[in-house]
């Protein structure tokens, strides 16, 4: 026969029970106390008088909270007058679904918050070390300290602090422009290298004039005579033009076949040898 599982619930302290009773009499629920039902029932069983006073309050407060939920659901505007139909978003808040006004969130973000003293000391230390502002205002970064809107509010309210920030960010726009232009140049060179190898792959592997053809194609791309999407269809045209300018089988001028210098010398020597042979045998041309 299997033994019954022995479950031991943590007891509720008398101090916590007293705080719970105060909250119940104020009309609040026990949701913020994190008390589970088995623990509460065990305490009620051990303290009957407490149970007789608390149970009616728990039921009444739960019903009032339920009615308040219905009132909130019927609201069409936030306390600042923004329409929920245009600005509301549903999110989880303290374990419950609730509607939040995005217009109010934007206003709070633009306004910014007050910097805590310990955070302000860290920010001043970073600024004294000439650290970029984004190093401690970019969310998710290892050195994140505060939002940029919070920093902007403190700058508006404290001219001396604002001068400290201006000293750090002086010339940052020029440095950012230089980095941006450098990235643009690097991307252009990278794209050009990629295009070179792409066009090179379109040519026959054994073609001897690859570099010349690719150079002509690049020149036409830069001058606008050739579009990027037309390269693949017109590669053979460029190969044919290169062959006409630098033929491999026919002479550059005329239609005669290209022969080597040895072959030319051999052909020139053959008639002389034949003449000498004919002269030796007494053969005349008459």
DRENPA-3360 file (N, C-alpha, C; in nm, 2 decimals, always signed):
BEGIN
1 = XXXXXXXX = +0.09/-0.12/+0.00/+0.00/+0.00/+0.00/+0.09/+0.12/+0.00 ~ +0.07/+0.22/-0.09/+0.15/+0.33/-0.11/+0.12/+0.43/+0.01 ~ +0.23/+0.49/+0.06/+0.22/+0.58/+0.16/+0.17/+0.72/+0.11 ~ +0.09/+0.79/+0.19/+0.04/+0.92/+0.15/+0.16/+1.02/+0.16 ~ +0.16/+1.11/+0.06/+0.27/+1.21/+0.05/+0.25/+1.31/+0.16 ~ +0.36/+1.33/+0.24/+0.35/+1.42/+0.35/+0.40/+1.56/+0.30 ~ +0.30/+1.65/+0.29/+0.33/+1.79/+0.25/+0.33/+1.89/+0.36 ~ +0.44/+1.96/+0.38/+0.46/+2.05/+0.49/+0.45/+2.19/+0.43;
9 = XXXXXXXX = +0.36/+2.27/+0.48/+0.34/+2.41/+0.43/+0.41/+2.50/+0.53 ~ +0.48/+2.60/+0.47/+0.54/+2.70/+0.56/+0.44/+2.78/+0.64 ~ +0.46/+2.80/+0.76/+0.37/+2.87/+0.85/+0.37/+3.02/+0.82 ~ +0.26/+3.09/+0.85/+0.25/+3.23/+0.84/+0.28/+3.29/+0.97 ~ +0.38/+3.38/+0.98/+0.41/+3.44/+1.11/+0.30/+3.53/+1.16 ~ +0.30/+3.55/+1.29/+0.19/+3.64/+1.35/+0.21/+3.78/+1.30 ~ +0.33/+3.83/+1.28/+0.36/+3.96/+1.23/+0.30/+3.98/+1.09 ~ +0.32/+3.88/+1.00/+0.26/+3.89/+0.87/+0.11/+3.88/+0.87;
17 = XXXXXXXX = +0.06/+3.80/+0.96/-0.09/+3.79/+0.97/-0.15/+3.92/+1.02 ~ -0.08/+3.99/+1.11/-0.13/+4.12/+1.15/-0.13/+4.23/+1.04 ~ -0.02/+4.22/+0.95/-0.02/+4.31/+0.84/-0.12/+4.28/+0.74 ~ -0.15/+4.15/+0.72/-0.26/+4.11/+0.63/-0.39/+4.16/+0.68 ~ -0.42/+4.15/+0.81/-0.55/+4.20/+0.86/-0.56/+4.35/+0.84 ~ -0.45/+4.43/+0.86/-0.46/+4.57/+0.83/-0.50/+4.60/+0.69 ~ -0.43/+4.52/+0.60/-0.46/+4.54/+0.45/-0.61/+4.51/+0.42 ~ -0.66/+4.40/+0.48/-0.80/+4.36/+0.46/-0.90/+4.46/+0.51;
25 = XXXXXXXX = -0.87/+4.52/+0.62/-0.96/+4.62/+0.68/-0.95/+4.75/+0.60 ~ -0.84/+4.77/+0.52/-0.83/+4.89/+0.44/-0.89/+4.87/+0.30 ~ -0.95/+4.75/+0.28/-1.02/+4.72/+0.15/-0.93/+4.66/+0.05 ~ -0.81/+4.62/+0.08/-0.72/+4.56/-0.01/-0.73/+4.41/-0.01 ~ -0.67/+4.34/-0.12/-0.67/+4.20/-0.12/-0.53/+4.15/-0.08 ~ -0.52/+4.02/-0.07/-0.40/+3.95/-0.03/-0.30/+3.92/-0.14 ~ -0.33/+3.98/-0.26/-0.25/+3.94/-0.38/-0.10/+3.98/-0.36 ~ -0.08/+4.09/-0.30/+0.06/+4.14/-0.28/+0.14/+4.07/-0.17;
33 = XXXXXXXX = +0.07/+3.99/-0.09/+0.14/+3.92/+0.02/+0.19/+3.79/-0.03 ~ +0.15/+3.74/-0.14/+0.21/+3.61/-0.19/+0.17/+3.49/-0.11 ~ +0.05/+3.49/-0.05/+0.01/+3.38/+0.04/-0.07/+3.28/-0.04 ~ -0.02/+3.15/-0.04/-0.10/+3.05/-0.11/-0.21/+3.00/-0.02 ~ -0.31/+2.94/-0.09/-0.43/+2.90/-0.02/-0.41/+2.79/+0.08 ~ -0.33/+2.69/+0.06/-0.30/+2.59/+0.17/-0.24/+2.65/+0.29 ~ -0.15/+2.75/+0.28/-0.09/+2.81/+0.40/-0.19/+2.89/+0.47 ~ -0.28/+2.97/+0.40/-0.38/+3.05/+0.46/-0.48/+2.96/+0.53;
41 = XXXXXXXX = -0.52/+2.85/+0.47/-0.62/+2.76/+0.54/-0.55/+2.70/+0.66 ~ -0.43/+2.67/+0.66/-0.36/+2.61/+0.78/-0.36/+2.71/+0.89 ~ -0.33/+2.84/+0.86/-0.33/+2.94/+0.96/-0.47/+2.96/+1.02 ~ -0.57/+2.96/+0.93/-0.71/+2.98/+0.98/-0.75/+2.86/+1.07 ~ -0.71/+2.74/+1.04/-0.74/+2.63/+1.13/-0.67/+2.64/+1.26 ~ -0.55/+2.70/+1.27/-0.48/+2.71/+1.39/-0.53/+2.84/+1.47 ~ -0.59/+2.93/+1.40/-0.64/+3.06/+1.46/-0.78/+3.08/+1.42 ~ -0.88/+3.02/+1.49/-1.02/+3.03/+1.44/-1.07/+3.17/+1.45;
49 = XXXXXXXX = -1.03/+3.25/+1.56/-1.08/+3.38/+1.57/-1.04/+3.47/+1.46 ~ -0.91/+3.45/+1.42/-0.86/+3.53/+1.31/-0.93/+3.50/+1.18 ~ -0.97/+3.37/+1.16/-1.04/+3.32/+1.04/-1.18/+3.38/+1.04 ~ -1.25/+3.39/+1.15/-1.38/+3.45/+1.15/-1.38/+3.60/+1.12 ~ -1.27/+3.67/+1.15/-1.26/+3.81/+1.11/-1.21/+3.83/+0.97 ~ -1.12/+3.74/+0.93/-1.06/+3.77/+0.80/-1.14/+3.72/+0.68 ~ -1.21/+3.60/+0.69/-1.28/+3.54/+0.58/-1.38/+3.64/+0.52 ~ -1.47/+3.70/+0.60/-1.57/+3.79/+0.54/-1.50/+3.91/+0.47;
57 = XXXXXXXX = -1.39/+3.96/+0.52/-1.32/+4.07/+0.46/-1.26/+4.03/+0.33 ~ -1.20/+3.91/+0.32/-1.14/+3.86/+0.20/-1.25/+3.85/+0.09 ~ -1.37/+3.80/+0.12/-1.47/+3.78/+0.02/-1.52/+3.92/-0.02 ~ -1.54/+4.01/+0.07/-1.59/+4.15/+0.03/-1.49/+4.22/-0.05 ~ -1.36/+4.21/-0.02/-1.26/+4.28/-0.09/-1.24/+4.22/-0.23 ~ -1.26/+4.09/-0.24/-1.25/+4.03/-0.37/-1.36/+4.07/-0.47 ~ -1.48/+4.08/-0.41/-1.59/+4.13/-0.49/-1.58/+4.27/-0.53 ~ -1.53/+4.36/-0.44/-1.51/+4.50/-0.48/-1.40/+4.51/-0.59;
65 = XXXXXXXX = -1.29/+4.43/-0.57/-1.19/+4.43/-0.68/-1.24/+4.39/-0.81 ~ -1.33/+4.29/-0.81/-1.39/+4.25/-0.94/-1.47/+4.35/-1.00 ~ -1.55/+4.43/-0.92/-1.63/+4.54/-0.97/-1.54/+4.65/-1.02 ~ -1.43/+4.68/-0.96/-1.34/+4.78/-1.01/-1.28/+4.74/-1.14 ~ -1.25/+4.61/-1.16/-1.20/+4.57/-1.29/-1.30/+4.60/-1.40 ~ -1.43/+4.58/-1.37/-1.53/+4.61/-1.47/-1.53/+4.76/-1.50 ~ -1.52/+4.84/-1.40/-1.51/+4.99/-1.43/-1.39/+5.03/-1.51 ~ -1.28/+4.97/-1.49/-1.16/+5.00/-1.57/-1.18/+4.96/-1.71;
73 = XXXXXXXX = -1.24/+4.84/-1.73/-1.26/+4.80/-1.87/-1.36/+4.89/-1.95 ~ -1.45/+4.95/-1.88/-1.54/+5.04/-1.94/-1.48/+5.18/-1.97 ~ -1.36/+5.21/-1.92/-1.30/+5.34/-1.94/-1.26/+5.35/-2.09 ~ -1.28/+5.46/-2.15/-1.24/+5.49/-2.29/-1.12/+5.58/-2.30 ~ -1.08/+5.65/-2.19/-0.97/+5.75/-2.20/-0.89/+5.73/-2.07 ~ -0.76/+5.76/-2.09/-0.67/+5.76/-1.97/-0.69/+5.88/-1.88 ~ -0.63/+5.89/-1.76/-0.65/+6.01/-1.68/-0.61/+6.14/-1.74 ~ -0.52/+6.13/-1.84/-0.48/+6.26/-1.91/-0.56/+6.29/-2.03;
81 = XXXXXXXX = -0.66/+6.20/-2.06/-0.76/+6.23/-2.17/-0.72/+6.17/-2.30 ~ -0.62/+6.08/-2.31/-0.59/+6.02/-2.43/-0.69/+5.90/-2.46 ~ -0.73/+5.89/-2.58/-0.82/+5.78/-2.62/-0.75/+5.65/-2.62 ~ -0.82/+5.55/-2.55/-0.76/+5.41/-2.55/-0.77/+5.35/-2.69 ~ -0.87/+5.39/-2.77/-0.89/+5.34/-2.90/-0.77/+5.36/-2.99 ~ -0.70/+5.48/-2.96/-0.59/+5.51/-3.05/-0.45/+5.48/-2.98 ~ -0.44/+5.49/-2.85/-0.31/+5.49/-2.78/-0.29/+5.37/-2.69 ~ -0.40/+5.29/-2.67/-0.38/+5.18/-2.57/-0.31/+5.06/-2.62;
89 = XXXXXXXX = -0.23/+5.00/-2.53/-0.17/+4.87/-2.56/-0.19/+4.78/-2.44 ~ -0.21/+4.65/-2.46/-0.24/+4.56/-2.36/-0.10/+4.49/-2.32 ~ -0.07/+4.49/-2.19/+0.05/+4.43/-2.14/+0.03/+4.37/-2.01 ~ +0.12/+4.29/-1.96/+0.12/+4.22/-1.83/+0.18/+4.31/-1.73 ~ +0.10/+4.34/-1.62/+0.14/+4.42/-1.52/+0.11/+4.36/-1.38 ~ +0.21/+4.32/-1.31/+0.20/+4.26/-1.18/+0.11/+4.13/-1.19 ~ +0.13/+4.05/-1.29/+0.06/+3.93/-1.31/-0.07/+3.94/-1.37 ~ -0.12/+4.06/-1.41/-0.25/+4.08/-1.47/-0.24/+4.16/-1.60;
97 = XXXXXXXX = -0.33/+4.13/-1.69/-0.34/+4.20/-1.81/-0.39/+4.34/-1.79 ~ -0.33/+4.45/-1.84/-0.38/+4.58/-1.82/-0.36/+4.66/-1.94 ~ -0.43/+4.77/-1.96/-0.41/+4.86/-2.07/-0.32/+4.98/-2.03 ~ -0.22/+5.01/-2.11/-0.13/+5.12/-2.09/-0.14/+5.22/-2.20 ~ -0.14/+5.34/-2.17/-0.15/+5.45/-2.27/-0.01/+5.48/-2.33 ~ +0.00/+5.46/-2.46/+0.13/+5.48/-2.52/+0.16/+5.63/-2.53 ~ +0.06/+5.71/-2.54/+0.09/+5.86/-2.55/+0.15/+5.91/-2.41 ~ +0.09/+5.86/-2.30/+0.15/+5.89/-2.17/+0.29/+5.84/-2.16;
105 = XXXXXXXX = +0.32/+5.72/-2.21/+0.45/+5.67/-2.20/+0.55/+5.75/-2.28 ~ +0.51/+5.80/-2.40/+0.59/+5.89/-2.48/+0.62/+6.02/-2.41 ~ +0.52/+6.07/-2.34/+0.54/+6.20/-2.27/+0.64/+6.18/-2.15 ~ +0.62/+6.07/-2.08/+0.72/+6.04/-1.97/+0.86/+6.02/-2.02 ~ +0.87/+5.96/-2.14/+1.00/+5.94/-2.20/+1.07/+6.07/-2.24 ~ +0.99/+6.16/-2.30/+1.04/+6.29/-2.35/+1.08/+6.37/-2.23 ~ +0.99/+6.37/-2.13/+1.02/+6.45/-2.01/+1.14/+6.40/-1.93 ~ +1.16/+6.27/-1.93/+1.28/+6.21/-1.86/+1.25/+6.20/-1.71;
113 = XXXXXXXX = +1.34/+6.12/-1.64/+1.33/+6.10/-1.50/+1.44/+6.18/-1.42 ~ +1.43/+6.18/-1.29/+1.54/+6.24/-1.21/+1.65/+6.14/-1.19 ~ +1.77/+6.18/-1.21/+1.89/+6.10/-1.19/+1.91/+6.07/-1.04 ~ +1.93/+5.95/-1.01/+1.97/+5.91/-0.87/+2.11/+5.96/-0.84 ~ +2.14/+6.00/-0.71/+2.27/+6.05/-0.68/+2.38/+5.95/-0.71 ~ +2.37/+5.82/-0.68/+2.48/+5.73/-0.71/+2.50/+5.72/-0.86 ~ +2.39/+5.72/-0.94/+2.40/+5.71/-1.08/+2.47/+5.84/-1.14 ~ +2.43/+5.95/-1.08/+2.49/+6.08/-1.12/+2.64/+6.08/-1.10;
121 = XXXXXXXX = +2.69/+6.03/-0.99/+2.83/+6.02/-0.97/+2.90/+5.93/-1.07 ~ +2.84/+5.82/-1.11/+2.90/+5.74/-1.21/+2.90/+5.80/-1.35 ~ +2.80/+5.88/-1.38/+2.79/+5.95/-1.51/+2.90/+6.05/-1.51 ~ +2.92/+6.13/-1.40/+3.03/+6.23/-1.40/+3.16/+6.17/-1.42 ~ +3.18/+6.05/-1.35/+3.31/+5.98/-1.37/+3.33/+5.94/-1.51 ~ +3.23/+5.89/-1.58/+3.24/+5.85/-1.72/+3.28/+5.97/-1.81 ~ +3.21/+6.08/-1.78/+3.23/+6.20/-1.86/+3.37/+6.26/-1.84 ~ +3.42/+6.25/-1.71/+3.55/+6.30/-1.68/+3.66/+6.21/-1.76;
129 = XXXXXXXX = +3.63/+6.09/-1.78/+3.72/+6.00/-1.85/+3.70/+6.01/-2.00 ~ +3.62/+6.11/-2.05/+3.59/+6.13/-2.19/+3.53/+6.01/-2.26 ~ +3.44/+5.94/-2.19/+3.37/+5.82/-2.24/+3.26/+5.88/-2.33 ~ +3.23/+5.81/-2.44/+3.11/+5.86/-2.52/+2.98/+5.85/-2.45 ~ +2.89/+5.94/-2.48/+2.76/+5.94/-2.41/+2.68/+5.81/-2.43 ~ +2.70/+5.76/-2.56/+2.62/+5.64/-2.59/+2.67/+5.52/-2.51 ~ +2.79/+5.53/-2.45/+2.85/+5.41/-2.38/+2.77/+5.38/-2.25 ~ +2.70/+5.49/-2.20/+2.62/+5.46/-2.08/+2.47/+5.50/-2.09;
137 = XXXXXXXX = +2.43/+5.54/-2.21/+2.29/+5.56/-2.24/+2.22/+5.47/-2.33 ~ +2.30/+5.38/-2.39/+2.25/+5.28/-2.49/+2.20/+5.16/-2.41 ~ +2.06/+5.13/-2.42/+2.00/+5.02/-2.35/+2.06/+4.89/-2.40 ~ +2.09/+4.80/-2.31/+2.14/+4.67/-2.34/+2.29/+4.66/-2.35 ~ +2.36/+4.78/-2.34/+2.51/+4.78/-2.35/+2.56/+4.74/-2.21 ~ +2.68/+4.69/-2.19/+2.74/+4.65/-2.06/+2.75/+4.77/-1.97 ~ +2.78/+4.89/-2.02/+2.80/+5.00/-1.93/+2.67/+5.09/-1.91 ~ +2.56/+5.04/-1.94/+2.43/+5.12/-1.94/+2.41/+5.17/-1.80;
145 = XXXXXXXX = +2.37/+5.30/-1.78/+2.34/+5.36/-1.65/+2.21/+5.42/-1.65 ~ +2.17/+5.49/-1.76/+2.04/+5.57/-1.76/+2.00/+5.59/-1.90 ~ +1.87/+5.63/-1.91/+1.81/+5.66/-2.04/+1.87/+5.80/-2.09 ~ +1.87/+5.81/-2.22/+1.92/+5.94/-2.28/+1.82/+6.05/-2.24 ~ +1.69/+6.03/-2.23/+1.60/+6.13/-2.20/+1.62/+6.18/-2.05 ~ +1.66/+6.09/-1.97/+1.69/+6.13/-1.83/+1.82/+6.22/-1.83 ~ +1.92/+6.18/-1.91/+2.04/+6.26/-1.92/+2.00/+6.40/-1.97 ~ +1.92/+6.41/-2.08/+1.88/+6.53/-2.14/+1.80/+6.62/-2.04;
153 = XXXXXXXX = +1.72/+6.56/-1.95/+1.65/+6.64/-1.85/+1.75/+6.70/-1.75 ~ +1.84/+6.62/-1.71/+1.94/+6.68/-1.61/+2.02/+6.79/-1.68 ~ +2.05/+6.78/-1.81/+2.13/+6.88/-1.88/+2.05/+7.01/-1.88 ~ +1.91/+6.99/-1.91/+1.83/+7.11/-1.91/+1.82/+7.18/-1.78 ~ +1.82/+7.11/-1.67/+1.80/+7.17/-1.54/+1.93/+7.21/-1.47 ~ +2.05/+7.17/-1.53/+2.17/+7.20/-1.46/+2.27/+7.25/-1.57 ~ +2.29/+7.38/-1.58/+2.38/+7.43/-1.69/+2.52/+7.39/-1.67 ~ +2.57/+7.38/-1.54/+2.71/+7.34/-1.52/+2.73/+7.20/-1.57;
161 = XXXXXXXX = +2.64/+7.11/-1.54/+2.65/+6.97/-1.59/+2.64/+6.97/-1.74 ~ +2.56/+7.05/-1.80/+2.55/+7.06/-1.95/+2.68/+7.10/-2.01 ~ +2.75/+7.19/-1.95/+2.88/+7.23/-2.00/+2.98/+7.12/-2.00 ~ +2.97/+7.03/-1.89/+3.06/+6.92/-1.88/+3.03/+6.82/-2.00 ~ +2.90/+6.80/-2.03/+2.87/+6.71/-2.14/+2.91/+6.77/-2.27 ~ +2.90/+6.90/-2.29/+2.94/+6.96/-2.42/+3.09/+6.95/-2.44 ~ +3.17/+6.96/-2.33/+3.31/+6.94/-2.35/+3.34/+6.80/-2.40 ~ +3.26/+6.70/-2.36/+3.29/+6.57/-2.40/+3.25/+6.54/-2.54;
169 = XXXXXXXX = +3.14/+6.60/-2.58/+3.08/+6.57/-2.71/+3.13/+6.67/-2.82 ~ +3.22/+6.76/-2.78/+3.27/+6.86/-2.88/+3.36/+6.78/-2.98 ~ +3.32/+6.81/-3.10/+3.39/+6.74/-3.22/+3.34/+6.60/-3.25 ~ +3.24/+6.55/-3.17/+3.19/+6.42/-3.19/+3.12/+6.40/-3.33 ~ +3.05/+6.51/-3.37/+2.98/+6.51/-3.49/+3.08/+6.50/-3.61 ~ +3.19/+6.57/-3.60/+3.29/+6.56/-3.71/+3.35/+6.42/-3.71 ~ +3.38/+6.36/-3.59/+3.44/+6.22/-3.59/+3.34/+6.12/-3.64 ~ +3.21/+6.14/-3.61/+3.11/+6.05/-3.66/+3.10/+6.06/-3.81;
177 = XXXXXXXX = +3.11/+6.18/-3.87/+3.10/+6.20/-4.01/+3.22/+6.13/-4.08 ~ +3.34/+6.14/-4.02/+3.45/+6.07/-4.08/+3.44/+5.92/-4.07 ~ +3.38/+5.87/-3.96/+3.36/+5.72/-3.95/+3.26/+5.68/-4.06 ~ +3.15/+5.76/-4.07/+3.05/+5.73/-4.17/+3.10/+5.72/-4.31 ~ +3.18/+5.83/-4.35/+3.24/+5.83/-4.48/+3.34/+5.72/-4.50 ~ +3.41/+5.68/-4.40/+3.51/+5.57/-4.41/+3.43/+5.44/-4.43 ~ +3.32/+5.42/-4.36/+3.24/+5.30/-4.38/+3.18/+5.30/-4.52 ~ +3.14/+5.41/-4.57/+3.09/+5.42/-4.71/+3.19/+5.38/-4.81;
185 = XXXXXXXX = +3.32/+5.43/-4.79/+3.42/+5.40/-4.88/+3.46/+5.25/-4.87 ~ +3.46/+5.20/-4.75/+3.49/+5.05/-4.74/+3.39/+4.97/-4.80 ~ +3.26/+5.01/-4.79/+3.15/+4.93/-4.85/+3.16/+4.94/-5.00 ~ +3.20/+5.06/-5.06/+3.21/+5.07/-5.20/+3.33/+4.98/-5.25 ~ +3.44/+4.98/-5.18/+3.55/+4.89/-5.23/+3.51/+4.75/-5.22 ~ +3.44/+4.71/-5.11/+3.40/+4.57/-5.09/+3.30/+4.53/-5.20 ~ +3.21/+4.62/-5.24/+3.11/+4.59/-5.34/+3.19/+4.58/-5.48 ~ +3.29/+4.66/-5.50/+3.36/+4.66/-5.62/+3.44/+4.53/-5.63;
193 = XXXXXXXX = +3.50/+4.48/-5.53/+3.57/+4.36/-5.53/+3.48/+4.24/-5.55 ~ +3.36/+4.25/-5.49/+3.26/+4.14/-5.51/+3.22/+4.14/-5.66 ~ +3.20/+4.26/-5.72/+3.15/+4.26/-5.86/+3.26/+4.21/-5.95 ~ +3.39/+4.24/-5.91/+3.50/+4.19/-6.00/+3.50/+4.04/-6.01 ~ +3.48/+3.97/-5.89/+3.49/+3.82/-5.89/+3.36/+3.77/-5.96 ~ +3.25/+3.84/-5.94/+3.12/+3.79/-6.01/+3.13/+3.80/-6.16 ~ +3.19/+3.91/-6.21/+3.20/+3.92/-6.35/+3.31/+3.82/-6.40 ~ +3.42/+3.81/-6.33/+3.52/+3.71/-6.37/+3.47/+3.57/-6.38;
201 = XXXXXXXX = +3.37/+3.53/-6.29/+3.31/+3.40/-6.30/+3.23/+3.38/-6.42 ~ +3.18/+3.49/-6.49/+3.10/+3.48/-6.61/+3.18/+3.45/-6.73 ~ +3.31/+3.47/-6.73/+3.40/+3.45/-6.84/+3.44/+3.31/-6.85 ~ +3.48/+3.25/-6.96/+3.53/+3.12/-6.97/+3.66/+3.10/-6.89 ~ +3.67/+2.99/-6.83/+3.78/+2.96/-6.74/+3.92/+2.97/-6.81 ~ +3.92/+2.93/-6.94/+4.05/+2.93/-7.01/+4.07/+3.05/-7.10 ~ +3.99/+3.15/-7.08/+4.00/+3.27/-7.17/+4.12/+3.36/-7.12 ~ +4.21/+3.39/-7.22/+4.33/+3.46/-7.18/+4.32/+3.61/-7.14;
209 = XXXXXXXX = +4.21/+3.67/-7.19/+4.20/+3.82/-7.17/+4.10/+3.86/-7.07 ~ +4.09/+3.78/-6.96/+3.99/+3.81/-6.86/+4.00/+3.95/-6.80 ~ +4.11/+3.98/-6.76/+4.13/+4.11/-6.69/+4.10/+4.23/-6.78 ~ +4.13/+4.22/-6.91/+4.10/+4.33/-7.00/+3.95/+4.34/-7.02 ~ +3.88/+4.23/-7.03/+3.73/+4.24/-7.05/+3.67/+4.29/-6.93 ~ +3.71/+4.25/-6.81/+3.65/+4.30/-6.69/+3.68/+4.45/-6.67 ~ +3.79/+4.49/-6.71/+3.82/+4.64/-6.70/+3.73/+4.72/-6.79 ~ +3.71/+4.67/-6.91/+3.62/+4.74/-7.00/+3.48/+4.75/-6.94;
217 = XXXXXXXX = +3.43/+4.63/-6.89/+3.30/+4.63/-6.83/+3.29/+4.73/-6.71 ~ +3.39/+4.73/-6.63/+3.39/+4.82/-6.51/+3.38/+4.97/-6.56 ~ +3.46/+5.00/-6.67/+3.46/+5.14/-6.72/+3.32/+5.18/-6.77 ~ +3.25/+5.08/-6.84/+3.12/+5.11/-6.89/+3.02/+5.12/-6.77 ~ +3.04/+5.05/-6.67/+2.95/+5.06/-6.55/+2.96/+5.20/-6.49 ~ +3.09/+5.24/-6.47/+3.11/+5.37/-6.41/+3.06/+5.49/-6.49 ~ +3.07/+5.48/-6.62/+3.02/+5.59/-6.71/+2.88/+5.58/-6.74 ~ +2.81/+5.47/-6.70/+2.67/+5.46/-6.72/+2.62/+5.40/-6.85;
225 = XXXXXXXX = +2.72/+5.36/-6.94/+2.69/+5.29/-7.07/+2.63/+5.15/-7.05 ~ +2.66/+5.09/-6.93/+2.61/+4.96/-6.90/+2.55/+4.96/-6.77 ~ +2.44/+4.89/-6.76/+2.37/+4.87/-6.63/+2.41/+4.74/-6.56 ~ +2.40/+4.74/-6.43/+2.45/+4.62/-6.36/+2.37/+4.50/-6.39 ~ +2.24/+4.51/-6.42/+2.16/+4.39/-6.45/+2.18/+4.35/-6.59 ~ +2.25/+4.42/-6.67/+2.27/+4.38/-6.81/+2.41/+4.31/-6.84 ~ +2.49/+4.30/-6.73/+2.63/+4.25/-6.75/+2.62/+4.11/-6.80 ~ +2.54/+4.02/-6.73/+2.54/+3.88/-6.77/+2.50/+3.86/-6.91;
233 = XXXXXXXX = +2.40/+3.94/-6.96/+2.35/+3.92/-7.10/+2.45/+3.97/-7.20 ~ +2.54/+4.06/-7.16/+2.63/+4.12/-7.26/+2.77/+4.08/-7.25 ~ +2.80/+3.99/-7.17/+2.94/+3.94/-7.15/+3.00/+3.89/-7.28 ~ +2.92/+3.81/-7.35/+2.97/+3.76/-7.48/+3.00/+3.87/-7.58 ~ +2.93/+3.98/-7.58/+2.95/+4.09/-7.67/+3.09/+4.15/-7.64 ~ +3.12/+4.17/-7.51/+3.25/+4.22/-7.47/+3.36/+4.13/-7.51 ~ +3.34/+4.00/-7.50/+3.44/+3.90/-7.54/+3.47/+3.91/-7.69 ~ +3.36/+3.92/-7.76/+3.38/+3.93/-7.91/+3.45/+4.05/-7.95;
241 = XXXXXXXX = +3.42/+4.16/-7.88/+3.49/+4.29/-7.91/+3.64/+4.28/-7.88 ~ +3.67/+4.21/-7.77/+3.81/+4.20/-7.73/+3.88/+4.11/-7.83 ~ +3.81/+4.00/-7.88/+3.88/+3.91/-7.98/+3.91/+3.99/-8.11 ~ +3.81/+4.08/-8.15/+3.84/+4.16/-8.27/+3.96/+4.25/-8.25 ~ +3.97/+4.31/-8.13/+4.08/+4.40/-8.11/+4.21/+4.33/-8.09 ~ +4.21/+4.21/-8.02/+4.33/+4.14/-7.99/+4.31/+3.99/-8.04 ~ +4.31/+3.96/-8.17/+4.28/+3.83/-8.22/+4.39/+3.73/-8.17 ~ +4.35/+3.61/-8.15/+4.44/+3.50/-8.12/+4.47/+3.41/-8.23;
249 = XXXXXXXX = +4.39/+3.41/-8.34/+4.41/+3.32/-8.45/+4.45/+3.40/-8.58 ~ +4.39/+3.52/-8.60/+4.42/+3.59/-8.72/+4.51/+3.71/-8.68 ~ +4.58/+3.76/-8.78/+4.67/+3.87/-8.76/+4.59/+4.00/-8.72 ~ +4.66/+4.09/-8.65/+4.59/+4.21/-8.61/+4.55/+4.30/-8.73 ~ +4.63/+4.30/-8.84/+4.60/+4.37/-8.96/+4.59/+4.28/-9.07 ~ +4.48/+4.27/-9.14/+4.46/+4.18/-9.25/+4.39/+4.05/-9.21 ~ +4.38/+3.96/-9.30/+4.31/+3.83/-9.27/+4.40/+3.71/-9.27 ~ +4.52/+3.73/-9.28/+4.61/+3.61/-9.29/+4.63/+3.55/-9.15;
257 = XXXXXXXX = +4.66/+3.42/-9.15/+4.68/+3.35/-9.02/+4.80/+3.40/-8.95 ~ +4.80/+3.40/-8.82/+4.92/+3.44/-8.74/+5.01/+3.32/-8.73 ~ +5.14/+3.35/-8.77/+5.24/+3.24/-8.77/+5.35/+3.29/-8.68 ~ +5.43/+3.19/-8.63/+5.54/+3.23/-8.54/+5.66/+3.28/-8.63 ~ +5.76/+3.34/-8.56/+5.88/+3.39/-8.63/+5.96/+3.27/-8.69 ~ +5.96/+3.16/-8.62/+6.04/+3.04/-8.67/+5.97/+2.99/-8.80 ~ +5.84/+2.99/-8.80/+5.77/+2.94/-8.92/+5.79/+3.04/-9.04 ~ +5.80/+3.17/-9.01/+5.83/+3.26/-9.12/+5.97/+3.24/-9.17;
265 = XXXXXXXX = +6.07/+3.22/-9.08/+6.21/+3.20/-9.13/+6.22/+3.07/-9.21 ~ +6.14/+2.96/-9.16/+6.14/+2.84/-9.23/+6.09/+2.85/-9.37 ~ +5.98/+2.93/-9.38/+5.92/+2.94/-9.52/+6.01/+3.02/-9.61 ~ +6.08/+3.12/-9.55/+6.18/+3.20/-9.63/+6.30/+3.11/-9.68 ~ +6.33/+3.01/-9.59/+6.45/+2.93/-9.63/+6.42/+2.82/-9.73 ~ +6.29/+2.78/-9.73/+6.25/+2.67/-9.82/+6.27/+2.71/-9.97 ~ +6.23/+2.82/-10.02/+6.26/+2.86/-10.16/+6.41/+2.86/-10.20 ~ +6.49/+2.91/-10.11/+6.63/+2.92/-10.13/+6.69/+2.78/-10.14;
273 = XXXXXXXX = +6.65/+2.69/-10.06/+6.70/+2.55/-10.06/+6.66/+2.49/-10.20 ~ +6.54/+2.51/-10.24/+6.49/+2.45/-10.36/+6.57/+2.51/-10.48 ~ +6.60/+2.64/-10.48/+6.68/+2.70/-10.58/+6.82/+2.64/-10.59 ~ +6.88/+2.62/-10.47/+7.02/+2.56/-10.47/+7.01/+2.42/-10.52 ~ +6.91/+2.34/-10.49/+6.90/+2.21/-10.54/+6.88/+2.20/-10.69 ~ +6.80/+2.29/-10.74/+6.78/+2.29/-10.89/+6.91/+2.33/-10.96 ~ +6.98/+2.43/-10.90/+7.11/+2.47/-10.96/+7.21/+2.36/-10.96 ~ +7.22/+2.28/-10.86/+7.31/+2.17/-10.85/+7.29/+2.06/-10.95;
281 = XXXXXX = +7.16/+2.04/-10.98/+7.13/+1.93/-11.08/+7.12/+1.99/-11.22 ~ +7.16/+2.11/-11.24/+7.16/+2.17/-11.38/+7.02/+2.20/-11.43 ~ +6.93/+2.22/-11.34/+6.79/+2.24/-11.39/+6.78/+2.40/-11.40 ~ +6.73/+2.44/-11.51/+6.71/+2.58/-11.53/+6.57/+2.62/-11.53 ~ +6.55/+2.74/-11.52/+6.41/+2.79/-11.52/+6.35/+2.81/-11.66 ~ +6.43/+2.79/-11.76/+6.39/+2.82/-11.90/+6.33/+2.70/-11.96;
% end
